């Protein structure tokens, strides 16, 4: 399926698509565990459906750390990062009809054409026309949508951890934000809210369920909140090591939450045995993985990943499969790039487990519903937002986020174009 958008524009200046007479600050990938804020050319309209967005807010996602660690293929030095952002429309291409200059808008992290088979079914993350990378097709057996700031494996589009960003198919990939939704709430419709909501509804969480969640970061936190919202009677959140402080953080917000610190279990106990004991010997009804396939727990997988024998570890997936009750449901929301070893397919088949790849969530499918819930104060994105930083400090912020700095859950990154902090949101932290 041919693309209908100019791809591999990961740095406007380096690729010859920038406006050298106007420059901006942008965060760029410089190699494994290395990012840098640079002065570079601003984007300009390339395709007739493009929108240039003046960025007023961005953030760091746990999946950005996979790029930081070089766990995602086909990154190039100088790529502009960032897939969650909002802003004010600066200019539009001649084909843009729905949004206009001056509108406040949030972008979806994926780039959709709005017309292909999957876009028509509101499965925008599987758009057939916005990712020209053939290696991804070979690996996954089908095309996936382009993504902002997420390597040439996903089309090579410059991201929004910058002062300006080009948004292809702007009418499709931008949601106008009403005046009663400040950037600090609307920004997270870009990814984390839609991804978390999709994890819950796609895995089939329903009234009365017991749900176990692996990973207490922002996605895990919102999956816990949304599970209760969807009627779950019990939610058990699992984390440990450098991230175990997050268990207490989320429990203060969701008092009904139960937690497991996997690094503090008694000798001879495992996550699986602990969940069985907590759930009448059978295990939870639903398990949702919100961590990712790069975080190994055992030495075997550590060395297999180090030697390139696998791209992802199967440990957390195996824990889910063996923990849930027979015929239970398991959803994978954390990022997995390729192959893993030692997958317990026997347990899956013999005990009737339903394993669901929640995919790169089609966030646009849920935009209107989630925006309405924010306006009605039924969901609370600010519960996860702990810090506010300047774009110029992003090199240090990445380092802190990578270390799971205690107390840092989700951040709001402002630019020179941002409004002052909205009431009830974190004040600016100066590094």
C-alpha positions in Angstrom: 0.0 0.0 0.0 1.7 3.2 -1.1 2.2 6.1 1.4 0.4 9.4 0.9 2.7 11.4 3.1 6.4 12.5 3.0 8.2 10.2 5.4 11.7 10.1 6.9 11.6 13.7 8.0 13.1 13.1 11.4 15.1 16.3 11.6 13.8 19.1 9.3 17.2 20.7 8.8 19.2 17.5 8.2 16.6 16.2 5.8 16.3 19.4 3.8 12.7 20.1 4.8 13.3 22.8 7.3 13.2 26.6 7.2 16.8 27.7 8.0 15.7 31.3 8.3 13.7 30.3 11.4 15.2 28.1 14.1 13.9 26.3 17.2 15.0 24.3 20.1 14.5 20.5 19.9 15.6 17.4 21.8 17.5 15.0 19.6 18.8 11.5 20.0 22.6 11.3 19.9 23.2 7.6 20.6 22.5 5.1 23.3 21.6 6.8 26.6 22.4 10.2 25.1 20.0 13.1 24.1 20.8 16.7 23.4 18.8 19.9 23.1 19.9 21.7 19.8 19.1 24.7 17.8 17.8 23.6 14.4 15.6 24.6 11.5 11.8 24.9 12.1 9.5 22.7 10.0 7.6 24.0 7.0 4.6 22.7 5.1 5.6 19.8 2.8 2.3 18.0 2.0 -1.0 19.8 1.4 -2.6 18.2 4.5 0.2 19.3 6.8 -0.2 21.5 9.9 2.6 23.3 11.7 2.0 23.2 15.4 3.6 25.6 17.9 4.2 23.3 20.8 2.9 24.4 24.2 3.3 21.1 26.1 5.0 17.8 25.7 6.1 15.0 28.1 8.3 11.9 28.5 6.7 8.5 28.1 8.1 5.3 29.4 8.3 4.1 25.8 10.7 7.1 25.1 13.1 5.2 27.4 13.2 2.3 24.9 14.5 4.8 22.3 16.9 6.2 24.9 18.2 2.7 25.5 18.4 2.0 21.8 16.0 -0.9 22.2 14.0 0.2 19.1 15.6 -0.3 15.7 16.6 2.2 13.1 17.3 5.3 15.1 19.5 7.9 13.5 21.7 10.5 15.3 19.9 13.8 15.3 16.3 12.4 15.2 13.9 14.8 17.0 12.1 12.9 19.8 8.7 13.1 21.4 5.4 11.5 20.6 3.1 13.2 23.1 2.5 16.9 22.6 -0.1 19.7 22.2 0.0 23.3 21.0 -1.4 26.1 19.0 -1.8 25.8 15.2 0.7 28.1 13.5 0.0 27.4 9.8 -1.9 24.9 7.6 -1.6 23.3 4.2 -4.1 24.0 1.4 -6.1 20.8 2.0 -6.7 21.4 5.7 -10.3 22.2 6.4 -11.2 21.0 9.9 -8.7 22.8 12.0 -7.5 26.4 11.6 -4.7 28.8 12.6 -5.0 29.7 16.3 -6.7 26.6 17.5 -5.4 24.8 20.5 -5.0 21.1 19.7 -3.5 17.9 20.9 -1.9 15.4 18.5 -2.3 11.6 18.5 1.1 9.9 18.9 0.4 7.8 15.7 0.0 9.4 12.3 -3.1 8.3 10.4 -4.4 9.1 6.9 -8.1 8.8 7.8 -9.0 7.0 4.6 -7.5 3.5 4.5 -9.2 0.3 5.6 -8.0 0.5 9.2 -8.5 4.2 9.6 -12.1 3.8 8.4 -12.6 1.2 11.2 -11.1 3.7 13.8 -8.0 1.5 14.1 -5.7 4.4 13.4 -2.5 2.8 14.8 -2.7 0.3 11.8 -2.9 3.0 9.1 -1.6 1.6 5.8 -0.4 4.8 4.3 1.9 6.6 6.8 4.8 4.3 7.4 7.1 3.5 4.5 9.5 1.2 6.4 9.6 -2.2 4.8 11.6 -3.9 7.6 8.6 -3.3 9.9 6.3 -5.0 7.4 8.6 -8.0 7.2 8.8 -8.4 11.0 5.1 -7.8 11.8 3.5 -9.2 8.6 1.6 -6.0 8.0 2.0 -2.2 8.0 1.7 -0.1 11.2 1.1 3.6 11.3 3.8 6.2 11.4 4.6 7.6 14.8 6.0 10.9 15.9 9.5 11.0 17.2 9.9 7.2 17.3 12.6 6.1 14.8 12.7 5.3 11.1 11.1 2.0 11.9 7.9 3.9 12.4 8.3 6.2 9.4 11.0 8.6 10.6 8.8 11.6 11.7 10.2 14.4 13.8 8.7 14.5 17.2 7.2 17.1 19.5 9.8 17.5 22.2 10.5 20.7 20.4 9.2 24.2 19.9 7.5 23.4 16.6 6.4 20.2 14.9 4.9 19.2 11.5 1.7 17.2 11.8 0.8 15.3 8.6 -2.9 14.9 7.8 -3.6 17.6 10.4 -7.4 17.3 10.1 -7.1 13.6 11.2 -4.3 13.7 13.7 -5.3 16.8 15.8 -8.0 17.1 18.3 -9.2 20.7 19.1 -9.1 21.4 22.9 -11.9 23.4 24.4 -11.2 26.3 26.8 -12.2 24.3 29.9 -9.5 21.7 29.3 -6.0 23.2 30.0 -2.9 21.8 28.3 -1.9 20.0 31.4 -5.0 17.8 31.1 -5.5 17.7 27.3 -1.8 16.8 26.5 -2.2 13.3 27.8 -4.9 12.5 25.3 -2.0 12.2 22.9 -1.0 8.8 24.2 -1.2 7.7 27.9 -4.9 8.1 28.4 -5.9 6.4 25.2 -3.3 3.7 25.7 -4.5 3.0 29.2 -8.2 3.0 28.3 -7.6 0.7 25.4 -5.7 -1.7 27.6 -8.7 -2.0 29.9 -11.5 -2.2 27.3 -9.5 -4.3 24.8 -8.6 -6.9 27.5 -12.2 -7.0 28.5 -12.2 -5.7 32.1 -15.7 -5.8 33.4 -17.8 -5.5 36.6 -16.6 -7.7 39.4 -13.2 -8.6 37.9 -10.0 -8.9 39.8 -7.3 -7.2 37.7 -3.5 -7.6 38.2 -1.3 -4.9 36.6 2.5 -5.3 35.9 4.2 -1.8 36.1 3.2 1.1 38.3 4.3 3.9 36.0 1.9 6.4 34.5 0.2 3.8 32.1 -0.1 1.3 34.9 -1.5 3.9 37.2 -4.2 5.0 34.7 -5.0 1.3 33.9 -5.6 0.8 37.6 -7.9 3.9 37.7 -9.7 2.9 34.5 -10.1 -0.7 35.8 -12.0 0.6 38.8 -13.9 3.0 36.6 -15.0 0.0 34.4 -16.3 -1.9 37.4 -13.4 -4.1 38.7 -13.9 -5.1 42.3 -10.1 -5.5 43.0 -7.0 -4.1 41.4 -3.5 -5.4 42.3 -0.5 -3.4 41.1 2.9 -5.0 40.8 6.3 -3.2 40.7 9.6 -3.3 42.6 13.3 -2.3 42.5 13.8 1.4 41.6 10.1 1.7 40.9 8.7 0.4 44.1 8.0 3.9 45.5 5.4 4.2 42.7 3.3 1.6 44.5 2.8 3.9 47.5 2.3 6.9 45.2 -0.6 5.2 43.3 -2.1 3.8 46.5 -2.4 7.3 48.0 -4.6 8.2 45.0 -6.5 4.9 44.8 -7.0 3.7 48.4 -8.7 0.5 47.3 -5.6 -0.6 45.4 -3.7 -3.6 46.5 0.1 -3.9 45.8 2.9 -6.4 45.4 6.6 -5.4 45.6 8.2 -8.2 43.7 11.6 -7.4 45.2 10.3 -7.8 48.7 8.7 -11.2 48.5 9.5 -13.8 51.1 12.0 -16.5 50.1 10.4 -19.1 47.9 7.5 -16.8 46.9 7.0 -15.5 43.4 4.6 -13.0 41.8 2.5 -16.0 40.5 2.3 -17.7 43.9 1.5 -14.5 45.7 -1.3 -13.7 43.3 -2.7 -17.2 43.6 -2.7 -16.8 47.4 -4.4 -13.4 47.2 -7.1 -14.7 44.8 -8.5 -17.9 46.4 -5.9 -20.1 44.8 -7.1 -19.4 41.3 -5.5 -16.1 40.4 -7.0 -12.9 39.0 -9.5 -12.7 36.2 -7.4 -10.3 34.1 -3.6 -9.5 33.8 -2.3 -6.4 32.0 1.3 -5.8 31.3 2.3 -2.1 31.4 6.1 -2.4 31.7 7.7 -3.6 28.4 9.9 -6.4 27.1 13.3 -4.9 27.7 13.3 -5.1 31.5 14.8 -8.5 32.4 14.5 -10.1 35.9 16.7 -13.2 35.4 20.3 -13.7 34.2 19.3 -15.9 31.3 17.2 -13.3 29.6 19.7 -10.5 30.5 22.5 -12.2 28.6 20.3 -13.3 25.7 19.2 -9.7 25.1 22.8 -8.5 25.6 24.0 -11.0 23.0 21.2 -10.2 20.5 19.6 -13.6 20.9 16.2 -12.0 21.6 14.9 -8.5 21.5 12.5 -8.8 24.4 12.1 -10.9 27.5 9.1 -13.2 28.0 9.3 -13.2 31.8 6.5 -10.8 32.6 4.2 -12.4 29.9 4.9 -15.8 31.4 4.1 -14.5 34.9 0.8 -13.2 33.6 -0.1 -16.5 31.9 0.7 -18.6 34.9 -0.9 -16.1 37.4 -4.4 -15.7 36.0 -7.2 -18.2 36.5 -7.9 -20.8 33.8 -9.5 -19.1 30.8 -8.3 -15.8 32.2 -7.4 -12.8 30.0 -3.9 -11.3 29.5 -3.3 -8.0 27.7 0.1 -6.7 26.6 0.3 -2.9 26.5 4.0 -2.4 27.3 6.2 -2.1 24.2 7.6 -5.3 22.7 9.7 -4.8 19.6 10.4 -8.3 18.2 11.1 -11.8 19.4 11.4 -13.4 22.9 12.6 -16.8 24.0 11.2 -19.4 26.5 7.6 -18.3 26.0 5.2 -20.6 27.9 2.9 -21.5 25.1 2.0 -24.7 26.8 0.3 -22.9 29.7 -1.4 -20.7 27.3 -2.9 -23.6 25.3 -3.5 -26.1 28.1 -5.3 -23.7 30.4 -7.3 -21.7 27.9 -5.6 -18.4 28.5 -6.7 -15.5 26.1 -3.6 -13.5 25.2 -4.3 -10.1 23.7 -1.8 -7.8 22.1 -3.3 -4.4 22.9 -1.1 -2.9 20.2 -0.1 0.7 19.7 -3.5 1.8 20.9 -5.8 3.6 18.4 -6.1 6.6 20.6 -8.2 8.6 18.2 -10.9 6.0 18.6 -11.4 7.1 22.2 -10.7 10.9 21.9 -14.2 12.2 22.2 -15.2 9.9 25.0 -12.1 10.6 27.1 -12.3 14.3 26.5 -15.9 14.3 27.7 -14.8 12.4 30.9 -12.1 15.0 31.5 -14.6 17.8 31.2 -17.0 16.0 33.5 -14.2 15.3 36.0 -14.8 11.6 35.8 -11.2 10.8 35.0 -8.2 12.6 36.4 -5.1 12.8 34.3 -3.5 15.3 36.8 -3.3 12.5 39.4 -0.2 11.2 37.6 1.5 14.6 36.8 4.1 15.4 39.4 6.6 17.8 37.8 6.8 20.7 35.3 10.1 21.4 33.4 11.4 23.6 30.6 12.3 22.1 27.2 15.8 23.4 27.7 16.3 21.0 30.7 15.2 17.9 28.9 18.7 16.3 28.8 18.7 16.2 32.6 15.0 15.3 32.8 15.6 12.2 30.7 18.3 11.1 33.1 16.0 11.6 36.1 13.1 9.8 34.4 15.4 6.9 33.4 16.5 6.5 37.0 12.9 6.5 38.1 13.7 9.4 40.3 11.6 9.0 43.5 8.5 11.2 43.2 8.7 11.7 39.4 5.7 10.0 37.8 4.6 12.0 34.8 6.0 15.4 33.7 4.7 18.4 31.8 7.3 20.0 29.6 6.7 23.6 28.7 8.2 25.8 25.9 8.5 29.6 25.6 5.0 29.4 24.0 3.3 27.8 27.0 0.7 29.5 29.2 1.4 29.8 32.9 0.6 26.6 35.0 -3.1 26.0 35.2 -4.6 25.9 38.8 -3.9 22.7 40.6 -1.0 21.7 38.4 2.7 21.5 39.4 4.8 24.6 39.5 7.9 24.9 37.3 10.9 23.0 38.6 14.2 24.7 37.6 17.1 22.4 37.3 
